Amino acid sequence: MEEGKTNIYHERQRLQLCLLHSLNNLIQGKDVFTRYDLNSIAEKLGVDDPNRGSWSPMSIVFKPHHNEITGNYDINVLIAALEQKGKNVVWHDMRNGASSIDLDDHDRLMGIVLNVPVRKFSGLWKSRHWVALRCIQGFWYNLDSDFSAPYAFKDTEQVREFLDAIITAGAQVLLVMNQL
């Protein structure tokens, strides 16, 4: 590594494992979470689900909190996984815009996870995608697993502009907070 250069961990997208990649990119480590870990969390959530009695033959693949084949984990898996690492997830009230997020409070704000709407195949397939943002050594990065490399924001104002734009486009913003 060159002197003064920041080494940033960045996993690339495969299947529908964007939540897995976002978590590892957020925490900055290979296999901090594995597919097995997230599947275990999802299975436990399924066992604890009070609505688990509504089983169908499709439930073998499309489980309540994830897809057995491709991944595609839900918000409950994200929250439970981050709680295991001593983090709290706070749903940002999108009516307030990004200006209400204290991007400079690095003691409390560990990072941001986004759930953004995506359209593929000329808009025929609608889905959602998990993306991590994190401040590393004083600079905010977009660690989207669809990107070939992390994207560095020039300053916090650019982060706020980005957040406001994606909120307008229908994204959900989740603040990942350190437990103090």
OpenMM code with the backbone's topology and positions (N, CA, C; nanometers):
from openmm import Vec3, app, unit

residues = "MET GLU GLU GLY LYS THR ASN ILE TYR HIS GLU ARG GLN ARG LEU GLN LEU CYS LEU LEU HIS SER LEU ASN ASN LEU ILE GLN GLY LYS ASP VAL PHE THR ARG TYR ASP LEU ASN SER ILE ALA GLU LYS LEU GLY VAL ASP ASP PRO ASN ARG GLY SER TRP SER PRO MET SER ILE VAL PHE LYS PRO HIS HIS ASN GLU ILE THR GLY ASN TYR ASP ILE ASN VAL LEU ILE ALA ALA LEU GLU GLN LYS GLY LYS ASN VAL VAL TRP HIS ASP MET ARG ASN GLY ALA SER SER ILE ASP LEU ASP ASP HIS ASP ARG LEU MET GLY ILE VAL LEU ASN VAL PRO VAL ARG LYS PHE SER GLY LEU TRP LYS SER ARG HIS TRP VAL ALA LEU ARG CYS ILE GLN GLY PHE TRP TYR ASN LEU ASP SER ASP PHE SER ALA PRO TYR ALA PHE LYS ASP THR GLU GLN VAL ARG GLU PHE LEU ASP ALA ILE ILE THR ALA GLY ALA GLN VAL LEU LEU VAL MET ASN GLN LEU".split()
positions = [
    Vec3(0.0844, -0.1178, 0.0000),
    Vec3(0.0000, 0.0000, 0.0000),
    Vec3(0.0885, 0.1235, 0.0000),
    Vec3(0.0546, 0.2221, -0.0832),
    Vec3(0.1316, 0.3458, -0.0897),
    Vec3(0.1122, 0.4258, 0.0379),
    Vec3(0.2170, 0.4993, 0.0762),
    Vec3(0.2082, 0.5821, 0.1957),
    Vec3(0.1005, 0.6871, 0.1772),
    Vec3(0.0130, 0.7026, 0.2756),
    Vec3(-0.0938, 0.8000, 0.2708),
    Vec3(-0.2171, 0.7532, 0.1954),
    Vec3(-0.2117, 0.6390, 0.1316),
    Vec3(-0.3265, 0.5891, 0.0549),
    Vec3(-0.4152, 0.5045, 0.1461),
    Vec3(-0.5448, 0.5268, 0.1367),
    Vec3(-0.6410, 0.4537, 0.2173),
    Vec3(-0.6727, 0.3198, 0.1522),
    Vec3(-0.6631, 0.2123, 0.2295),
    Vec3(-0.6988, 0.0794, 0.1809),
    Vec3(-0.8448, 0.0552, 0.2181),
    Vec3(-0.9301, 0.0409, 0.1178),
    Vec3(-1.0731, 0.0266, 0.1403),
    Vec3(-1.1173, -0.1113, 0.0936),
    Vec3(-1.1871, -0.1825, 0.1828),
    Vec3(-1.2403, -0.3129, 0.1472),
    Vec3(-1.3674, -0.2920, 0.0647),
    Vec3(-1.3804, -0.3655, -0.0471),
    Vec3(-1.4960, -0.3494, -0.1350),
    Vec3(-1.5304, -0.4823, -0.2016),
    Vec3(-1.6467, -0.5393, -0.1631),
    Vec3(-1.6960, -0.6615, -0.2271),
    Vec3(-1.7827, -0.6250, -0.3464),
    Vec3(-1.7707, -0.7063, -0.4514),
    Vec3(-1.8499, -0.6873, -0.5730),
    Vec3(-1.9758, -0.7730, -0.5682),
    Vec3(-2.0758, -0.7292, -0.6416),
    Vec3(-2.2071, -0.7938, -0.6451),
    Vec3(-2.2038, -0.9306, -0.7121),
    Vec3(-2.2733, -1.0277, -0.6502),
    Vec3(-2.3031, -1.1543, -0.7146),
    Vec3(-2.4377, -1.2024, -0.6616),
    Vec3(-2.5109, -1.2682, -0.7512),
    Vec3(-2.6490, -1.3090, -0.7237),
    Vec3(-2.7280, -1.1898, -0.6670),
    Vec3(-2.8131, -1.2161, -0.5687),
    Vec3(-2.8858, -1.1086, -0.5009),
    Vec3(-2.8342, -1.0977, -0.3575),
    Vec3(-2.7042, -1.0995, -0.3444),
    Vec3(-2.6408, -1.0955, -0.2127),
    Vec3(-2.5943, -0.9545, -0.1766),
    Vec3(-2.6638, -0.8525, -0.2277),
    Vec3(-2.6192, -0.7155, -0.2039),
    Vec3(-2.6216, -0.6800, -0.0549),
    Vec3(-2.7115, -0.7382, 0.0237),
    Vec3(-2.7089, -0.7100, 0.1677),
    Vec3(-2.5815, -0.7657, 0.2299),
    Vec3(-2.5439, -0.8855, 0.1924),
    Vec3(-2.4188, -0.9444, 0.2416),
    Vec3(-2.2997, -0.8556, 0.2056),
    Vec3(-2.2925, -0.8144, 0.0795),
    Vec3(-2.1812, -0.7301, 0.0351),
    Vec3(-2.1845, -0.5944, 0.1058),
    Vec3(-2.3033, -0.5382, 0.1229),
    Vec3(-2.3145, -0.4086, 0.1897),
    Vec3(-2.2672, -0.4155, 0.3348),
    Vec3(-2.3042, -0.5226, 0.4032),
    Vec3(-2.2606, -0.5381, 0.5427),
    Vec3(-2.1086, -0.5505, 0.5523),
    Vec3(-2.0494, -0.6346, 0.4682),
    Vec3(-1.9033, -0.6509, 0.4721),
    Vec3(-1.8326, -0.5225, 0.4288),
    Vec3(-1.8875, -0.4510, 0.3311),
    Vec3(-1.8297, -0.3237, 0.2890),
    Vec3(-1.8432, -0.2196, 0.3987),
    Vec3(-1.9572, -0.2186, 0.4661),
    Vec3(-1.9798, -0.1238, 0.5755),
    Vec3(-1.8820, -0.1482, 0.6895),
    Vec3(-1.8665, -0.2734, 0.7290),
    Vec3(-1.7804, -0.3067, 0.8428),
    Vec3(-1.6344, -0.3162, 0.8002),
    Vec3(-1.6115, -0.3206, 0.6697),
    Vec3(-1.4772, -0.3199, 0.6129),
    Vec3(-1.3992, -0.4466, 0.6434),
    Vec3(-1.4579, -0.5613, 0.6081),
    Vec3(-1.3864, -0.6858, 0.6275),
    Vec3(-1.4435, -0.8011, 0.5479),
    Vec3(-1.3547, -0.8800, 0.4939),
    Vec3(-1.3952, -0.9999, 0.4198),
    Vec3(-1.4538, -1.1016, 0.5173),
    Vec3(-1.5672, -1.1546, 0.4822),
    Vec3(-1.6354, -1.2579, 0.5605),
    Vec3(-1.6667, -1.2164, 0.7037),
    Vec3(-1.6835, -1.0863, 0.7287),
    Vec3(-1.7375, -1.0449, 0.8584),
    Vec3(-1.8722, -1.1132, 0.8744),
    Vec3(-1.9466, -1.1127, 0.7651),
    Vec3(-2.0682, -1.1927, 0.7544),
    Vec3(-2.0534, -1.2813, 0.6315),
    Vec3(-2.1019, -1.4037, 0.6423),
    Vec3(-2.1036, -1.4962, 0.5292),
    Vec3(-2.2492, -1.5232, 0.4927),
    Vec3(-2.2673, -1.5876, 0.3800),
    Vec3(-2.4024, -1.6252, 0.3387),
    Vec3(-2.4637, -1.7186, 0.4436),
    Vec3(-2.3822, -1.8082, 0.4986),
    Vec3(-2.4297, -1.8978, 0.6040),
    Vec3(-2.4801, -1.8173, 0.7246),
    Vec3(-2.4047, -1.7133, 0.7641),
    Vec3(-2.4453, -1.6296, 0.8778),
    Vec3(-2.5811, -1.5654, 0.8537),
    Vec3(-2.5975, -1.5046, 0.7361),
    Vec3(-2.7232, -1.4351, 0.7063),
    Vec3(-2.8385, -1.5342, 0.6905),
    Vec3(-2.8117, -1.6514, 0.6315),
    Vec3(-2.9152, -1.7540, 0.6221),
    Vec3(-2.9582, -1.7993, 0.7615),
    Vec3(-2.8632, -1.8142, 0.8522),
    Vec3(-2.8943, -1.8550, 0.9904),
    Vec3(-2.9798, -1.7501, 1.0598),
    Vec3(-2.9438, -1.6233, 1.0409),
    Vec3(-3.0231, -1.5144, 1.0994),
    Vec3(-3.1647, -1.5176, 1.0426),
    Vec3(-3.1759, -1.5314, 0.9105),
    Vec3(-3.3073, -1.5342, 0.8456),
    Vec3(-3.3906, -1.6529, 0.8942),
    Vec3(-3.3268, -1.7687, 0.9092),
    Vec3(-3.3981, -1.8881, 0.9572),
    Vec3(-3.4489, -1.8667, 1.0994),
    Vec3(-3.3656, -1.8086, 1.1849),
    Vec3(-3.4073, -1.7824, 1.3234),
    Vec3(-3.5237, -1.6839, 1.3260),
    Vec3(-3.5147, -1.5812, 1.2430),
    Vec3(-3.6256, -1.4860, 1.2347),
    Vec3(-3.7531, -1.5558, 1.1875),
    Vec3(-3.7382, -1.6496, 1.0951),
    Vec3(-3.8533, -1.7246, 1.0461),
    Vec3(-3.9166, -1.8109, 1.1529),
    Vec3(-3.8333, -1.8732, 1.2357),
    Vec3(-3.8842, -1.9578, 1.3449),
    Vec3(-3.9571, -1.8722, 1.4476),
    Vec3(-3.9035, -1.7520, 1.4733),
    Vec3(-3.9627, -1.6625, 1.5726),
    Vec3(-4.0828, -1.5841, 1.5178),
    Vec3(-4.1112, -1.5943, 1.3877),
    Vec3(-4.2172, -1.5173, 1.3224),
    Vec3(-4.3543, -1.5693, 1.3662),
    Vec3(-4.4396, -1.4826, 1.4218),
    Vec3(-4.5721, -1.5283, 1.4652),
    Vec3(-4.6626, -1.5691, 1.3484),
    Vec3(-4.6293, -1.5293, 1.2255),
    Vec3(-4.7095, -1.5644, 1.1076),
    Vec3(-4.6547, -1.6847, 1.0326),
    Vec3(-4.5679, -1.7612, 1.0954),
    Vec3(-4.5021, -1.8706, 1.0232),
    Vec3(-4.5974, -1.9832, 0.9840),
    Vec3(-4.7170, -1.9850, 1.0336),
    Vec3(-4.8129, -2.0897, 1.0002),
    Vec3(-4.8657, -2.0814, 0.8584),
    Vec3(-4.8412, -1.9706, 0.7900),
    Vec3(-4.8932, -1.9551, 0.6531),
    Vec3(-4.7925, -2.0093, 0.5519),
    Vec3(-4.7591, -2.1366, 0.5592),
    Vec3(-4.6628, -2.2034, 0.4727),
    Vec3(-4.7282, -2.2411, 0.3413),
    Vec3(-4.6495, -2.2365, 0.2342),
    Vec3(-4.6956, -2.2832, 0.1032),
    Vec3(-4.5793, -2.3591, 0.0397),
    Vec3(-4.6018, -2.4333, -0.0676),
    Vec3(-4.4909, -2.5042, -0.1332),
    Vec3(-4.3790, -2.4102, -0.1785),
    Vec3(-4.4110, -2.2865, -0.2112),
    Vec3(-4.3094, -2.1891, -0.2526),
    Vec3(-4.2223, -2.1446, -0.1350),
    Vec3(-4.2662, -2.1723, -0.0117),
    Vec3(-4.1906, -2.1312, 0.1066),
    Vec3(-4.0563, -2.2017, 0.1178),
    Vec3(-4.0387, -2.3111, 0.0435),
    Vec3(-3.9103, -2.3807, 0.0453),
    Vec3(-3.8010, -2.2911, -0.0127),
    Vec3(-3.8340, -2.2137, -0.1160),
    Vec3(-3.7377, -2.1237, -0.1796),
    Vec3(-3.7539, -1.9813, -0.1279),
    Vec3(-3.8775, -1.9307, -0.1272),
    Vec3(-3.9046, -1.7929, -0.0869),
    Vec3(-3.9405, -1.7900, 0.0611),
    Vec3(-3.8391, -1.7878, 0.1421),
    Vec3(-3.8577, -1.7877, 0.2867),
    Vec3(-3.9032, -1.6484, 0.3308),
    Vec3(-3.9522, -1.6349, 0.4541),
    Vec3(-4.0047, -1.5053, 0.4970),
    Vec3(-3.9030, -1.3900, 0.4916),
    Vec3(-3.7759, -1.4179, 0.5148),
    Vec3(-3.6778, -1.3090, 0.5244),
    Vec3(-3.5669, -1.3161, 0.4206),
    Vec3(-3.5753, -1.4148, 0.3292),
    Vec3(-3.4749, -1.4244, 0.2223),
    Vec3(-3.5173, -1.5285, 0.1187),
    Vec3(-3.4477, -1.5244, 0.0069),
    Vec3(-3.4669, -1.6235, -0.0983),
    Vec3(-3.3566, -1.7271, -0.0809),
    Vec3(-3.3932, -1.8524, -0.0639),
    Vec3(-3.2969, -1.9595, -0.0353),
    Vec3(-3.1908, -1.9745, -0.1441),
    Vec3(-3.2257, -1.9476, -0.2698),
    Vec3(-3.1325, -1.9687, -0.3797),
    Vec3(-3.0428, -1.8474, -0.4040),
    Vec3(-3.1039, -1.7302, -0.4131),
    Vec3(-3.0271, -1.6116, -0.4542),
    Vec3(-2.9833, -1.5221, -0.3392),
    Vec3(-3.0412, -1.5357, -0.2232),
    Vec3(-3.0112, -1.4440, -0.1129),
    Vec3(-3.1290, -1.3503, -0.0944),
    Vec3(-3.1147, -1.2281, -0.1427),
    Vec3(-3.2199, -1.1270, -0.1380),
    Vec3(-3.2805, -1.1162, 0.0022),
    Vec3(-3.2007, -1.0733, 0.0980),
    Vec3(-3.2395, -1.0635, 0.2385),
    Vec3(-3.3184, -0.9357, 0.2649),
    Vec3(-3.4016, -0.9380, 0.3688),
    Vec3(-3.4826, -0.8215, 0.4014),
    Vec3(-3.4232, -0.7405, 0.5167),
    Vec3(-3.4916, -0.6335, 0.5502),
    Vec3(-3.4464, -0.5387, 0.6532),
    Vec3(-3.4285, -0.6056, 0.7890),
    Vec3(-3.5101, -0.7045, 0.8197),
    Vec3(-3.4995, -0.7714, 0.9495),
    Vec3(-3.3653, -0.8416, 0.9653),
    Vec3(-3.3146, -0.8985, 0.8574),
    Vec3(-3.1839, -0.9647, 0.8600),
    Vec3(-3.0749, -0.8594, 0.8803),
    Vec3(-3.0864, -0.7466, 0.8126),
    Vec3(-2.9903, -0.6366, 0.8297),
    Vec3(-2.9840, -0.5920, 0.9752),
    Vec3(-3.0986, -0.5655, 1.0341),
    Vec3(-3.1028, -0.5169, 1.1725),
    Vec3(-3.0433, -0.6197, 1.2677),
    Vec3(-3.0835, -0.7461, 1.2553),
    Vec3(-3.0323, -0.8505, 1.3448),
    Vec3(-2.8820, -0.8697, 1.3281),
    Vec3(-2.8328, -0.8658, 1.2044),
    Vec3(-2.6890, -0.8836, 1.1808),
    Vec3(-2.6096, -0.7695, 1.2456),
    Vec3(-2.6550, -0.6470, 1.2271),
    Vec3(-2.5814, -0.5328, 1.2840),
    Vec3(-2.5923, -0.5286, 1.4362),
    Vec3(-2.7038, -0.5732, 1.4916),
    Vec3(-2.7158, -0.5810, 1.6371),
    Vec3(-2.6127, -0.6779, 1.6944),
    Vec3(-2.5811, -0.7856, 1.6200),
    Vec3(-2.4770, -0.8790, 1.6644),
    Vec3(-2.3413, -0.8097, 1.6763),
    Vec3(-2.3216, -0.7041, 1.6011),
    Vec3(-2.1942, -0.6295, 1.6019),
    Vec3(-2.2026, -0.5051, 1.6894),
    Vec3(-2.3067, -0.4955, 1.7722),
    Vec3(-2.3196, -0.3825, 1.8641),
    Vec3(-2.3631, -0.2532, 1.7977),
    Vec3(-2.4380, -0.2631, 1.6894),
    Vec3(-2.4855, -0.1449, 1.6168),
    Vec3(-2.6372, -0.1364, 1.6261),
    Vec3(-2.6884, -0.0145, 1.6222),
    Vec3(-2.8321, 0.0093, 1.6146),
    Vec3(-2.8637, 0.0642, 1.4768),
    Vec3(-2.9788, 0.0274, 1.4239),
    Vec3(-3.0224, 0.0780, 1.2946),
    Vec3(-3.1402, 0.1721, 1.3188),
    Vec3(-3.1275, 0.2940, 1.2678),
    Vec3(-3.2313, 0.3954, 1.2832),
    Vec3(-3.2819, 0.4315, 1.1444),
    Vec3(-3.4108, 0.4138, 1.1237),
    Vec3(-3.4720, 0.4475, 0.9961),
    Vec3(-3.4806, 0.5989, 0.9873),
    Vec3(-3.4171, 0.6576, 0.8861),
    Vec3(-3.4197, 0.8035, 0.8698),
    Vec3(-3.5557, 0.8461, 0.8158),
    Vec3(-3.6141, 0.9470, 0.8792),
    Vec3(-3.7419, 1.0021, 0.8349),
    Vec3(-3.7174, 1.0848, 0.7094),
    Vec3(-3.7564, 1.0310, 0.5948),
    Vec3(-3.7246, 1.0954, 0.4680),
    Vec3(-3.7942, 1.2293, 0.4495),
    Vec3(-3.8914, 1.2622, 0.5324),
    Vec3(-3.9549, 1.3944, 0.5249),
    Vec3(-3.8573, 1.5036, 0.5667),
    Vec3(-3.7521, 1.4669, 0.6419),
    Vec3(-3.6568, 1.5649, 0.6927),
    Vec3(-3.5411, 1.5932, 0.5970),
    Vec3(-3.5198, 1.5102, 0.4993),
    Vec3(-3.4077, 1.5301, 0.4078),
    Vec3(-3.2749, 1.4973, 0.4731),
    Vec3(-3.1701, 1.5025, 0.3941),
    Vec3(-3.0371, 1.4625, 0.4411),
    Vec3(-2.9722, 1.5660, 0.5316),
    Vec3(-3.0189, 1.6899, 0.5276),
    Vec3(-2.9570, 1.7941, 0.6106),
    Vec3(-2.9728, 1.7653, 0.7597),
    Vec3(-3.0694, 1.6808, 0.7957),
    Vec3(-3.0899, 1.6483, 0.9374),
    Vec3(-2.9976, 1.5359, 0.9862),
    Vec3(-2.9191, 1.4778, 0.8981),
    Vec3(-2.8251, 1.3716, 0.9373),
    Vec3(-2.6909, 1.4344, 0.9712),
    Vec3(-2.6410, 1.4079, 1.0918),
    Vec3(-2.5111, 1.4617, 1.1335),
    Vec3(-2.4003, 1.3707, 1.0794),
    Vec3(-2.3530, 1.4020, 0.9601),
    Vec3(-2.2501, 1.3212, 0.8944),
    Vec3(-2.1125, 1.3370, 0.9583),
    Vec3(-2.0975, 1.4340, 1.0468),
    Vec3(-1.9680, 1.4577, 1.1106),
    Vec3(-1.9560, 1.3932, 1.2489),
    Vec3(-2.0629, 1.3320, 1.2989),
    Vec3(-2.0602, 1.2668, 1.4299),
    Vec3(-2.0131, 1.1224, 1.4142),
    Vec3(-1.8822, 1.1055, 1.3977),
    Vec3(-1.8260, 0.9722, 1.3716),
    Vec3(-1.8240, 0.8829, 1.4958),
    Vec3(-1.8432, 0.9422, 1.6153),
    Vec3(-1.8531, 0.8600, 1.7354),
    Vec3(-1.9845, 0.7821, 1.7359),
    Vec3(-2.0927, 0.8476, 1.6947),
    Vec3(-2.2240, 0.7824, 1.6939),
    Vec3(-2.2577, 0.7188, 1.5596),
    Vec3(-2.2381, 0.7919, 1.4488),
    Vec3(-2.2771, 0.7428, 1.3170),
    Vec3(-2.1663, 0.6567, 1.2585),
    Vec3(-2.1904, 0.5259, 1.2537),
    Vec3(-2.0910, 0.4327, 1.1996),
    Vec3(-2.0938, 0.4340, 1.0471),
    Vec3(-2.2135, 0.4478, 0.9894),
    Vec3(-2.2290, 0.4490, 0.8448),
    Vec3(-2.3754, 0.4578, 0.8075),
    Vec3(-2.4023, 0.4421, 0.6793),
    Vec3(-2.5383, 0.4519, 0.6272),
    Vec3(-2.5608, 0.3343, 0.5329),
    Vec3(-2.6770, 0.2726, 0.5446),
    Vec3(-2.7165, 0.1690, 0.4503),
    Vec3(-2.8405, 0.2194, 0.3773),
    Vec3(-2.8378, 0.2056, 0.2466),
    Vec3(-2.9477, 0.2503, 0.1620),
    Vec3(-3.0182, 0.1299, 0.1019),
    Vec3(-3.1479, 0.1416, 0.0846),
    Vec3(-3.2231, 0.0425, 0.0099),
    Vec3(-3.2878, 0.1189, -0.1048),
    Vec3(-3.2310, 0.1007, -0.2231),
    Vec3(-3.2692, 0.1826, -0.3381),
    Vec3(-3.3498, 0.1015, -0.4397),
    Vec3(-3.4505, 0.1649, -0.5000),
    Vec3(-3.5246, 0.0958, -0.6060),
    Vec3(-3.4397, 0.0870, -0.7322),
    Vec3(-3.4479, -0.0272, -0.8003),
    Vec3(-3.3762, -0.0453, -0.9269),
    Vec3(-3.4715, -0.1066, -1.0286),
    Vec3(-3.4462, -0.0732, -1.1539),
    Vec3(-3.5211, -0.1317, -1.2653),
    Vec3(-3.4199, -0.1933, -1.3591),
    Vec3(-3.4462, -0.3146, -1.4002),
    Vec3(-3.3566, -0.3843, -1.4919),
    Vec3(-3.4372, -0.4364, -1.6104),
    Vec3(-3.3659, -0.4713, -1.7145),
    Vec3(-3.4274, -0.5262, -1.8352),
    Vec3(-3.5343, -0.4313, -1.8904),
    Vec3(-3.4898, -0.3078, -1.9172),
    Vec3(-3.5764, -0.2036, -1.9741),
    Vec3(-3.6993, -0.1761, -1.8873),
    Vec3(-3.6820, -0.1857, -1.7571),
    Vec3(-3.7907, -0.1563, -1.6645),
    Vec3(-3.8874, -0.2699, -1.6409),
    Vec3(-3.8632, -0.3857, -1.7019),
    Vec3(-3.9543, -0.4988, -1.6841),
    Vec3(-3.9434, -0.5626, -1.5461),
    Vec3(-3.8243, -0.5522, -1.4858),
    Vec3(-3.8045, -0.6127, -1.3551),
    Vec3(-3.7715, -0.5040, -1.2543),
    Vec3(-3.8563, -0.4916, -1.1530),
    Vec3(-3.8336, -0.3951, -1.0452),
    Vec3(-3.7819, -0.4705, -0.9244),
    Vec3(-3.6862, -0.4117, -0.8595),
    Vec3(-3.6265, -0.4745, -0.7423),
    Vec3(-3.5748, -0.3642, -0.6510),
    Vec3(-3.5031, -0.4050, -0.5478),
    Vec3(-3.4375, -0.3096, -0.4579),
    Vec3(-3.2953, -0.3592, -0.4366),
    Vec3(-3.2074, -0.2656, -0.4009),
    Vec3(-3.0650, -0.2947, -0.3897),
    Vec3(-3.0109, -0.2297, -0.2624),
    Vec3(-2.9305, -0.3058, -0.1870),
    Vec3(-2.8675, -0.2543, -0.0648),
    Vec3(-2.7324, -0.1915, -0.0996),
    Vec3(-2.7049, -0.0755, -0.0405),
    Vec3(-2.5810, -0.0014, -0.0654),
    Vec3(-2.5297, 0.0533, 0.0678),
    Vec3(-2.3983, 0.0453, 0.0897),
    Vec3(-2.3375, 0.1001, 0.2112),
    Vec3(-2.2615, 0.2285, 0.1785),
    Vec3(-2.2734, 0.3267, 0.2690),
    Vec3(-2.1918, 0.4475, 0.2670),
    Vec3(-2.1161, 0.4509, 0.3988),
    Vec3(-1.9917, 0.4907, 0.3928),
    Vec3(-1.9112, 0.4914, 0.5154),
    Vec3(-1.8049, 0.5992, 0.5071),
    Vec3(-1.7795, 0.6633, 0.6194),
    Vec3(-1.6704, 0.7595, 0.6293),
    Vec3(-1.5469, 0.6825, 0.6756),
    Vec3(-1.4418, 0.6878, 0.5925),
    Vec3(-1.3177, 0.6167, 0.6222),
    Vec3(-1.2048, 0.7182, 0.6169),
    Vec3(-1.1355, 0.7332, 0.7282),
    Vec3(-1.0236, 0.8277, 0.7406),
    Vec3(-1.0618, 0.9672, 0.6906),
    Vec3(-1.1814, 1.0123, 0.7318),
    Vec3(-1.2243, 1.1486, 0.7037),
    Vec3(-1.2942, 1.1704, 0.5707),
    Vec3(-1.3084, 1.0663, 0.4881),
    Vec3(-1.3749, 1.0804, 0.3586),
    Vec3(-1.4912, 0.9822, 0.3490),
    Vec3(-1.6047, 1.0311, 0.2984),
    Vec3(-1.7211, 0.9450, 0.2771),
    Vec3(-1.7070, 0.8716, 0.1444),
    Vec3(-1.7440, 0.7433, 0.1457),
    Vec3(-1.7368, 0.6583, 0.0271),
    Vec3(-1.8710, 0.5916, 0.0020),
    Vec3(-1.9055, 0.5790, -0.1248),
    Vec3(-2.0171, 0.4971, -0.1672),
    Vec3(-1.9564, 0.3615, -0.2010),
    Vec3(-1.9944, 0.2586, -0.1250),
    Vec3(-1.9368, 0.1251, -0.1379),
    Vec3(-2.0316, 0.0297, -0.2094),
    Vec3(-2.1075, 0.0819, -0.3033),
    Vec3(-2.2051, 0.0040, -0.3789),
    Vec3(-2.1365, -0.1161, -0.4440),
    Vec3(-2.1900, -0.2352, -0.4171),
    Vec3(-2.1291, -0.3576, -0.4712),
    Vec3(-2.1463, -0.3687, -0.6229),
    Vec3(-2.2331, -0.2880, -0.6821),
    Vec3(-2.2451, -0.2842, -0.8281),
    Vec3(-2.1321, -0.2031, -0.8917),
    Vec3(-2.0640, -0.1202, -0.8129),
    Vec3(-1.9521, -0.0402, -0.8647),
    Vec3(-1.8269, -0.1267, -0.8743),
    Vec3(-1.7415, -0.0953, -0.9696),
    Vec3(-1.6156, -0.1695, -0.9823),
    Vec3(-1.5173, -0.1319, -0.8714),
    Vec3(-1.5356, -0.0151, -0.8109),
    Vec3(-1.4494, 0.0312, -0.7017),
    Vec3(-1.5305, 0.1297, -0.6177),
    Vec3(-1.4902, 0.1536, -0.4924),
    Vec3(-1.5606, 0.2524, -0.4108),
    Vec3(-1.5547, 0.3909, -0.4759),
    Vec3(-1.6594, 0.4689, -0.4537),
    Vec3(-1.6646, 0.6057, -0.5045),
    Vec3(-1.6459, 0.7007, -0.3878),
    Vec3(-1.5459, 0.7876, -0.3944),
    Vec3(-1.5192, 0.8852, -0.2885),
    Vec3(-1.5970, 1.0132, -0.3160),
    Vec3(-1.6744, 1.0572, -0.2170),
    Vec3(-1.7409, 1.1867, -0.2256),
    Vec3(-1.6374, 1.2949, -0.1956),
    Vec3(-1.6510, 1.4114, -0.2574),
    Vec3(-1.5518, 1.5178, -0.2351),
    Vec3(-1.5686, 1.5830, -0.0982),
    Vec3(-1.6926, 1.5866, -0.0461),
    Vec3(-1.7171, 1.6453, 0.0855),
    Vec3(-1.8550, 1.6018, 0.1359),
    Vec3(-1.8896, 1.6408, 0.2584),
    Vec3(-2.0181, 1.5996, 0.3159),
    Vec3(-2.1357, 1.6642, 0.2433),
    Vec3(-2.1143, 1.7811, 0.1847),
    Vec3(-2.2221, 1.8436, 0.1082),
    Vec3(-2.2600, 1.7574, -0.0116),
    Vec3(-2.1631, 1.6979, -0.0771),
    Vec3(-2.1914, 1.6093, -0.1901),
    Vec3(-2.2648, 1.4832, -0.1422),
    Vec3(-2.2313, 1.4346, -0.0221),
    Vec3(-2.3025, 1.3195, 0.0352),
    Vec3(-2.4488, 1.3575, 0.0575),
    Vec3(-2.4725, 1.4754, 0.1152),
    Vec3(-2.6105, 1.5203, 0.1404),
    Vec3(-2.6890, 1.5349, 0.0097),
    Vec3(-2.6265, 1.5909, -0.0919),
    Vec3(-2.6931, 1.6057, -0.2219),
    Vec3(-2.7292, 1.4682, -0.2793),
    Vec3(-2.6374, 1.3743, -0.2675),
    Vec3(-2.6624, 1.2377, -0.3146),
    Vec3(-2.7792, 1.1762, -0.2378),
    Vec3(-2.7775, 1.1887, -0.1045),
    Vec3(-2.8842, 1.1317, -0.0220),
    Vec3(-3.0193, 1.1942, -0.0550),
    Vec3(-3.0223, 1.3274, -0.0703),
    Vec3(-3.1486, 1.3936, -0.1052),
    Vec3(-3.2011, 1.3429, -0.2390),
    Vec3(-3.1133, 1.3234, -0.3368),
    Vec3(-3.1548, 1.2761, -0.4693),
    Vec3(-3.2113, 1.1345, -0.4629),
    Vec3(-3.1466, 1.0464, -0.3863),
    Vec3(-3.1973, 0.9090, -0.3818),
    Vec3(-3.3220, 0.8962, -0.2950),
    Vec3(-3.3353, 0.9834, -0.1951),
    Vec3(-3.4599, 0.9857, -0.1166),
    Vec3(-3.5751, 1.0242, -0.2090),
    Vec3(-3.5526, 1.1241, -0.2922),
    Vec3(-3.6543, 1.1670, -0.3888),
    Vec3(-3.6894, 1.0535, -0.4847),
    Vec3(-3.5912, 0.9698, -0.5174),
    Vec3(-3.6129, 0.8569, -0.6099),
    Vec3(-3.6759, 0.7358, -0.5410),
    Vec3(-3.7039, 0.7455, -0.4098),
    Vec3(-3.7719, 0.6365, -0.3401),
    Vec3(-3.6840, 0.5488, -0.2534),
    Vec3(-3.5596, 0.5880, -0.2302),
    Vec3(-3.4704, 0.5077, -0.1466),
    Vec3(-3.5057, 0.5229, 0.0013),
    Vec3(-3.4758, 0.4191, 0.0752),
    Vec3(-3.4859, 0.4226, 0.2210),
    Vec3(-3.3451, 0.4425, 0.2761),
    Vec3(-3.3314, 0.5271, 0.3771),
    Vec3(-3.2017, 0.5580, 0.4369),
    Vec3(-3.2017, 0.5056, 0.5796),
    Vec3(-3.1046, 0.4203, 0.6080),
    Vec3(-3.0923, 0.3603, 0.7406),
    Vec3(-2.9589, 0.4028, 0.8009),
    Vec3(-2.9656, 0.4671, 0.9156),
    Vec3(-2.8447, 0.5135, 0.9838),
    Vec3(-2.7968, 0.4025, 1.0765),
    Vec3(-2.6703, 0.3673, 1.0627),
    Vec3(-2.6109, 0.2627, 1.1459),
    Vec3(-2.5335, 0.3330, 1.2565),
    Vec3(-2.5817, 0.3160, 1.3780),
    Vec3(-2.5287, 0.3895, 1.4922),
    Vec3(-2.4476, 0.2974, 1.5835),
    Vec3(-2.3355, 0.3503, 1.6321),
    Vec3(-2.2578, 0.2809, 1.7344),
    Vec3(-2.3340, 0.2904, 1.8664),
    Vec3(-2.3336, 0.1827, 1.9425),
    Vec3(-2.3927, 0.1873, 2.0753),
    Vec3(-2.2914, 0.2499, 2.1694),
    Vec3(-2.3310, 0.3598, 2.2327),
    Vec3(-2.2392, 0.4295, 2.3240),
    Vec3(-2.2732, 0.4012, 2.4669),
] * unit.nanometer
topology = app.Topology()
chain = topology.addChain("A")
for resn in residues:
    res = topology.addResidue(resn, chain)
    for name in ("N", "CA", "C"):
        topology.addAtom(name, app.Element.getBySymbol(name[0]), res)
